Amino acid sequence: MKQYAAFPLLPLLFCALSVILGACSDDDEPWPSYAQGLLDLPTDPSGVAAKAVFDNGDECALDQPFTSLRPDSLYRVQAIYVYDGEKVHIASCAPILSLPFKTYRPGSVKTDPLQVVAVWQTRRYVNLQLDLKGTVGGKHAFGHHKLQLRENPDGSRTQESLLIHDAGADPAYYTRTVYLSLPLQPLPEGLTAGRDTLRLTVNTHEGNRHYAFPL
C-alpha cells in the first residue's frame, strides 16, 4: 500500500486562520508591519511551541506560545506575523506539508500533473508553490521519491528525485494553491554540502520540469 502525505485543503491543525481587517481607532496610529512567510515551530517534551525558527536559521520567542501540540515535533507553517525585534506575534497560520525524502515502490508512484507557480531554496528547505485542479474538500497525496545518485565528471554527485502527486478521484473543477517544503537537513546519504546537488523532477501540464539545487 502506498503511503504518501495526504493533503486536504489546508486543514488548520492548531490555529484558526484569522483575517486581519478592520480600522484603527486612532487614524494617526500606524498599522503593525505584518509579514508573510514559512516558519518552523518546534515543540518541547510537553507539546508547547514557544519559538519560531526562520529559514535562515534565526530563532525568536513567540509572544503567545502554542500548546497541546505533539511533543518533540516540528510544525511547518505558513504564517502571517509581526516581528518587533524581540518576539514574534503570529496573527494566523496554516500547516505546510514537509515531505520526507524516501524511496517508494516504483509501481505505486503517481505523478498527476499540476502547475508550478514558484520554487525557491532556503538554507533549510526547497519550497514549492503549486496550483492544483480539484474540489474544495478533495484530498491529494504527495511524496518526495528518491531516484538514482549520479556521479558527475567533476567528482560531484547529483541526487535525482521526483515529486509524487496523486490526485485520486478528485474531479478537476477548481484551481487551488498549496505549498510544500522539502527538507534539506539532514542531507541524504552520500551527499556532501558545498559540492553536490539535488535535482527535482515535477510533472506539469506542459510536461516534466527539472529544478537543481546546490547543497
N, C-alpha and C positions, 0 to 999 in steps of 0.2 A: 504494500500500500504506500502510495506517495505521501510524503509528509512535508508540505510546504507551509509557509506562513499565510494563513487566511486573513483577508483584509476587507471587512465590510467598510462602508462609507464612514470613515473617521469616527468610530465609537469613542466617546470621551470616557476614558477609563477612570480618571481620578480628579478631573477638574472641569467644571461646566464652562462651555465656551460662552464668554460674555462679549457683548458688543459695546465698544467704547464710543458711546454717543451721549449727547446732552449739551447743556450750556453752562458756562461758568456763571456763578452768582455775581462775580465781580468782573466786569468787562476788562479791567486793567490787569487781571491776574493771568499770567501765561499758562498755557497748557503744558503738562508734563511732556518730556521728549520720549515718546514711545518708539520702540524699535521692534522689528520682527525678525526672528531667526530660529535656527535649530539649536537646541541645547540638550545636554545630558543632565539628568537628575539622579545621582546615586543615592541609595538608601543605606542606612546603618542597620545593625542587627535587630533593632526594634521596629524597622519599617518606616523610619522617618527620613524624608529628603530635606536636608537643611541647607543645601548649597546647590548652585548651578555651575556646570563646567562648560565653558565655551569651547568651540572647535579649535581655537589657537592654544588651548591648554590652560587658560586663565580660569581661576575659580573664584566664586563670590558667594557670600552667605545670602540666603533668602530672607526677606523681611517677614514672611509668613510661611514657615515650613509646611510641607505636605506630610500627612500622617496616614496610618492604616494602609501602607503600601507593602509590597513583598519585601521581606528583609534581605539585605545584602544583594540588591539588584540594581540594575541600571535602566532608567527610563529615558528613552529618546523622544523628545517632544518638539513640536513647532509651537513657538510661544510669541505672544505679544507682551513686551515687558518694558520696564523702566529701570535703568541703572544709574544710580546717583553718585557712583564712585566708591561707595562703601557696601551697599546692599542692592539686591535685585528684587524688584516687585513684579511678579508675574500676574498680568491682568487676565490672560486667558491662555489656554494651551490645549493641544490635541496630540495624541500619540502618533509617532512615526515608526514604521517598521524598520528595524535594524537587522539586516539579513545575514545570518551566519554563512561563512564560506565552507562548503562541504561538497562531497561527491554524491550525486543522486543516481539511482538506477537509470541507465540510458533509456530504457523503454518507457519510463514514467515521466520523462522530461517533456514539458509542453512549452511552446513559445508563441502563444497567441499574440497577434500584432497589436501594437499600441503606438502612441505618438510621444516622442521625446521633446519636451519643452526646453529643459535646461539640464546640464550636467556640470558639476563643479567639484573640485577636490579641495579638501581642507587637511589640516595636519592629522586628523584622526579618522576621516571618512571620505568616501566618494558619495556624493549626494545626487539624487535624480529627481527631477520634477517631471511627471508623466501625465498625459491625458489618456483616459480610458473610455471605451464605449461600454455602456451598461445601464442598469437601472439604479434608482436611488438606494435600494436596500440590497442589491446584488452583491455576492461575495466573489472576490477574485483571490487567487493564490499566487504567491511569489516565492522565489528562491534564488540563491546565488550559487550556480553549479560550477564546480571545479573541473577544468579540462586539462589539456597537456601542459607540461612545463617545457618550454622551448629554449634550447641553447642557442645563443646568438654568436656570430663570428667574432665579436669583440670580447667574448668571455662573459658577457652579461646574460641574464636569463629573463624570459618573459613568461609570466603565468597567464595562460588563456582561461577565460571564464565566460559564462553565459548567464544572462538574466532569464530566469524562468517566469513565465506568466501563463496562468491557467484561468481563463475566463469562465470555465464551467459552462453552465446552461444559461448564463445571464444574457438576456437579449440586448442587442446594441442600440438602445433607444436614445440615451443621452451621453453627453461628454462630461466627465468629472475629472478633477485634478487630484493626484495623490503624490506624496513624497516618500522616497525610500532612501535609506542610508546603508552603505556597505562598509563595515568597519575595516580599517587598515591596520589596526593593532589588536592583537599581536600579528606580525607578518606571517603569511602562510609558510609552511615548512619548505626550506630550500631556497628562500629568497633573502636577499641582503639589501638593507636600506642604503640609498645613495648609489646603488649600482643597477638594480633590477626594476622591472616594470610589470604592472598588472594591465592586461588588455581585456576589456569587457565587450562582448557582443550583445546587441539588443535587436530583436526583430521588430521592425516598424511596418507601417502600412506601405512604405516605399521600399521595403527590403531590409536586409541586415545593415546595421551601422556599428562601427567599431570605435572604441574610445581607449586610449592608452594613458596610463597614469604612472608617473615616476614614483618610486617608493623611497 
